[in-house]
Amino acid sequence: MTDPKVASQNEKPVSSNISHNFLTIGPDMVFAKQIQTCLNTLKTAGSTVDYKIFPAVDLPKAIEFLAKHPMHSILVQEEACSSEGPSAFYKKLKDILAKIPDNVAAPIVMVAGTCDLEKTKYFVESGFVDVLLKPLDNNLFLQKMHSYNPKIKILSESTLFTMAVNHEIEVALTLKSRTMSEYEIVISSDRSFALGEILTLRGKYFPHGQIAIVKEVKPGVKDAAGKSGPSAVRLLFVGIHPDQTQFIRKLIREDYIAAKGAA
């Protein structure tokens, strides 16, 4: 089995708009190895895609990689923003990407060691599409990468949902049609939501609260009188803690077992 490749400093440019390259920015080189471990899971599942990880200790080195290689996603460690703050760092990086056609739309993700609701919301308001917490949860990381850039599939839907439940095929097929997963939820609501709106979720699955972003709104079906029904709203969990991810998985399994027993 070939491990995902950590790119060398002299890697030759790749002329392609479809990329499976991942850029990390920050001083923690161990983090790039953690991503490699996550991507190893795809190789185990049979993927033949050549994934490359470009670790940049700072923004100047990141610019070198960005100028030569199209990126699937850009993962910014919080430490990389220490001198100027996340908001200013994000704006500077976006200005750089605006001049690089292959990377102008690359999703920019914040990576932090710890994060409360207020801090998570601040990162999102600064422009980051998501907040990931260390240590990385393998399945959650892969599913998040899959959702950030749907035009570049890093794994198939069947593999995605099978891996999410440790190869329990029957449960995987059931979860595929559910409205709840460990990284997003679809709710039915009469309220009007704006794309990108930031919400704080509370309830059974989120006893301590959870920040989420509105990613998609599908209008409800109109009845005979022309009145629209509730909209389907897809919410992406942001800054979700690995322990919370495990808790959601546990509740999903319990709900599945209860539903199967009642059938």
C-alpha positions as CSV (number, residue, x, y, z in Angstrom):
1,M,0.0,0.0,0.0
2,T,1.3,3.5,-0.9
3,D,0.9,6.2,1.6
4,P,-0.4,9.6,0.7
5,K,2.5,11.7,-0.3
6,V,3.9,14.6,1.6
7,A,5.2,16.8,-1.2
8,S,8.8,17.8,-1.4
9,Q,10.0,21.4,-1.5
10,N,11.0,20.9,-5.2
11,E,7.7,19.3,-6.3
12,K,7.1,20.1,-10.0
13,P,4.0,22.1,-10.9
14,V,0.9,20.1,-11.8
15,S,-1.2,21.6,-14.6
16,S,-4.7,20.6,-13.6
17,N,-7.8,22.3,-12.3
18,I,-8.9,19.1,-10.5
19,S,-6.7,18.5,-7.5
20,H,-6.4,16.1,-4.6
21,N,-3.7,18.3,-3.0
22,F,-4.0,19.6,0.6
23,L,-2.1,22.7,1.8
24,T,-1.4,23.1,5.5
25,I,-0.1,26.5,6.9
26,G,1.5,26.7,10.3
27,P,4.5,25.5,12.4
28,D,3.1,22.1,13.4
29,M,4.5,19.7,10.9
30,V,3.0,16.8,12.9
31,F,-0.4,18.0,11.7
32,A,0.6,17.1,8.1
33,K,1.3,13.6,9.3
34,Q,-2.1,13.4,10.9
35,I,-3.7,14.3,7.6
36,Q,-1.6,11.6,6.0
37,T,-2.9,9.1,8.5
38,C,-6.5,10.1,7.7
39,L,-5.9,9.7,4.0
40,N,-4.4,6.3,4.6
41,T,-7.9,5.2,5.5
42,L,-8.9,5.9,1.9
43,K,-6.1,3.7,0.6
44,T,-7.3,1.0,2.9
45,A,-10.8,1.4,1.5
46,G,-9.4,0.8,-2.0
47,S,-8.9,4.4,-3.3
48,T,-6.3,4.7,-6.1
49,V,-6.1,8.5,-6.0
50,D,-2.7,10.1,-5.5
51,Y,-3.2,12.5,-2.5
52,K,-0.4,15.0,-1.8
53,I,0.1,17.1,1.3
54,F,2.0,20.4,1.1
55,P,3.1,21.5,4.5
56,A,4.0,25.3,4.7
57,V,5.4,26.6,7.9
58,D,4.4,30.2,7.0
59,L,2.5,32.2,4.4
60,P,5.6,32.9,2.1
61,K,6.1,29.1,1.7
62,A,2.4,28.6,1.2
63,I,2.5,31.2,-1.6
64,E,5.2,29.1,-3.3
65,F,3.0,26.0,-3.2
66,L,-0.1,27.8,-4.3
67,A,1.6,29.3,-7.3
68,K,2.6,25.9,-8.6
69,H,-0.2,23.5,-7.5
70,P,-4.1,23.6,-7.4
71,M,-5.3,22.8,-4.0
72,H,-8.4,20.8,-2.9
73,S,-8.4,22.6,0.5
74,I,-6.2,24.9,2.6
75,L,-5.9,24.1,6.3
76,V,-4.6,27.1,8.4
77,Q,-3.3,26.4,11.9
78,E,-4.4,29.0,14.4
79,E,-0.7,29.6,15.3
80,A,-0.1,30.9,11.8
81,C,-2.4,33.8,12.5
82,S,-0.8,34.8,15.8
83,S,1.0,37.9,14.6
84,E,-2.0,39.6,12.8
85,G,-5.1,37.7,13.9
86,P,-7.4,35.3,12.0
87,S,-9.5,37.9,10.2
88,A,-6.5,39.8,8.8
89,F,-4.7,36.6,7.9
90,Y,-7.8,35.3,6.1
91,K,-8.2,38.5,4.1
92,K,-4.5,38.5,3.1
93,L,-4.7,34.8,2.0
94,K,-7.9,35.5,0.0
95,D,-6.2,38.5,-1.7
96,I,-3.4,36.1,-2.7
97,L,-5.7,33.4,-4.0
98,A,-7.6,36.0,-6.1
99,K,-4.5,36.2,-8.3
100,I,-4.1,32.4,-8.7
101,P,-7.0,31.1,-10.9
102,D,-6.4,27.4,-10.0
103,N,-6.9,28.3,-6.3
104,V,-9.2,31.2,-6.2
105,A,-12.1,29.1,-4.9
106,A,-10.1,26.8,-2.6
107,P,-11.9,26.3,0.7
108,I,-9.9,27.8,3.7
109,V,-10.3,26.0,7.0
110,M,-9.2,27.0,10.5
111,V,-7.5,24.3,12.6
112,A,-7.3,24.9,16.4
113,G,-6.4,23.0,19.5
114,T,-9.4,24.2,21.5
115,C,-12.4,26.3,20.6
116,D,-15.5,27.4,22.5
117,L,-18.7,28.6,20.8
118,E,-17.7,32.3,20.8
119,K,-14.3,31.6,19.3
120,T,-15.8,29.3,16.7
121,K,-18.3,31.9,15.6
122,Y,-15.5,34.5,15.4
123,F,-13.5,32.2,13.0
124,V,-16.5,31.7,10.8
125,E,-17.3,35.4,10.8
126,S,-13.7,36.0,9.7
127,G,-14.4,34.0,6.6
128,F,-13.2,30.5,7.3
129,V,-15.5,27.8,5.9
130,D,-15.1,25.6,8.9
131,V,-13.1,25.0,12.1
132,L,-11.5,21.6,12.7
133,L,-10.1,20.6,16.1
134,K,-7.0,18.6,17.0
135,P,-6.5,15.8,17.3
136,L,-8.2,15.0,14.0
137,D,-11.0,12.4,13.9
138,N,-10.3,10.4,10.7
139,N,-13.9,9.8,9.6
140,L,-15.0,13.3,10.4
141,F,-12.0,14.8,8.6
142,L,-12.7,12.9,5.4
143,Q,-16.4,13.7,5.4
144,K,-15.7,17.4,6.0
145,M,-13.2,17.4,3.1
146,H,-15.8,15.7,1.0
147,S,-18.4,18.4,1.8
148,Y,-16.1,21.4,1.3
149,N,-15.4,20.9,-2.3
150,P,-18.1,18.7,-3.8
151,K,-16.7,19.2,-7.4
152,I,-13.7,17.2,-6.3
153,K,-14.8,13.9,-4.9
154,I,-12.2,12.5,-2.5
155,L,-14.3,9.3,-2.0
156,S,-17.5,7.7,-3.2
157,E,-20.8,8.1,-1.3
158,S,-20.9,4.4,-0.7
159,T,-17.4,4.4,0.8
160,L,-18.1,7.5,2.7
161,F,-21.1,6.1,4.6
162,T,-19.6,2.6,5.0
163,M,-16.5,4.1,6.6
164,A,-18.6,6.3,8.8
165,V,-19.9,3.3,10.7
166,N,-16.9,1.0,10.6
167,H,-18.1,-1.1,7.7
168,E,-21.5,-1.9,9.2
169,I,-23.2,-2.0,5.7
170,E,-26.8,-2.3,6.9
171,V,-26.4,0.7,9.2
172,A,-24.5,2.6,6.5
173,L,-27.3,2.3,4.0
174,T,-29.8,3.5,6.6
175,L,-27.7,6.5,7.6
176,K,-27.4,7.5,4.0
177,S,-31.1,8.4,3.9
178,R,-31.2,10.0,7.4
179,T,-31.2,13.7,8.0
180,M,-28.5,13.5,10.7
181,S,-24.8,12.6,10.6
182,E,-21.7,13.4,12.6
183,Y,-20.9,16.5,10.4
184,E,-24.3,17.9,9.4
185,I,-28.0,17.9,9.9
186,V,-31.0,18.6,7.7
187,I,-33.9,20.3,9.4
188,S,-37.4,21.1,8.2
189,S,-38.4,24.7,9.0
190,D,-40.9,27.4,8.1
191,R,-38.4,30.0,9.0
192,S,-36.5,31.8,6.3
193,F,-32.7,31.1,6.4
194,A,-29.9,32.8,4.5
195,L,-27.0,30.8,3.0
196,G,-24.0,31.2,5.3
197,E,-26.1,32.2,8.3
198,I,-24.5,31.2,11.6
199,L,-26.6,29.4,14.1
200,T,-26.2,27.9,17.6
201,L,-27.8,24.5,17.9
202,R,-29.0,23.0,21.2
203,G,-30.9,19.9,22.1
204,K,-30.5,16.1,22.5
205,Y,-27.4,15.9,20.3
206,F,-25.9,19.2,21.5
207,P,-26.2,19.4,25.3
208,H,-23.4,22.1,25.3
209,G,-24.4,23.9,22.2
210,Q,-23.0,23.6,18.7
211,I,-22.2,26.2,16.0
212,A,-23.5,25.4,12.5
213,I,-23.6,27.2,9.1
214,V,-26.5,27.1,6.7
215,K,-25.1,25.4,3.6
216,E,-28.3,24.8,1.6
217,V,-32.0,25.7,1.6
218,K,-34.5,23.8,-0.5
219,P,-37.9,25.4,-0.7
220,G,-40.9,23.3,0.4
221,V,-43.5,21.9,-2.0
222,K,-46.5,24.1,-2.6
223,D,-49.9,22.8,-1.7
224,A,-53.1,23.2,-3.8
225,A,-53.6,26.7,-2.5
226,G,-50.1,27.7,-3.6
227,K,-48.7,27.9,-0.1
228,S,-45.2,26.6,0.3
229,G,-44.5,23.9,2.9
230,P,-41.4,23.9,5.2
231,S,-38.0,24.3,3.6
232,A,-35.3,21.6,4.0
233,V,-32.3,23.4,5.5
234,R,-28.8,21.7,5.5
235,L,-26.6,22.8,8.4
236,L,-22.8,22.0,8.6
237,F,-21.5,21.6,12.2
238,V,-18.5,23.9,12.7
239,G,-15.8,23.4,15.4
240,I,-17.2,20.2,16.6
241,H,-15.1,18.5,19.2
242,P,-14.0,14.9,18.6
243,D,-15.8,13.8,21.8
244,Q,-19.0,15.4,20.5
245,T,-18.5,13.5,17.2
246,Q,-18.3,10.2,19.1
247,F,-21.4,11.2,21.1
248,I,-23.4,11.8,17.9
249,R,-22.3,8.5,16.4
250,K,-23.5,6.8,19.6
251,L,-26.9,8.4,19.5
252,I,-27.4,7.7,15.8
253,R,-26.6,4.0,16.4
254,E,-29.0,3.9,19.4
255,D,-31.7,5.6,17.3
256,Y,-31.1,3.1,14.5
257,I,-31.3,0.1,16.9
258,A,-34.5,1.4,18.4
259,A,-36.1,2.0,15.0
260,K,-35.1,-1.5,13.8
261,G,-36.5,-3.0,17.0
262,A,-39.8,-1.3,16.5
263,A,-40.1,-2.3,12.8
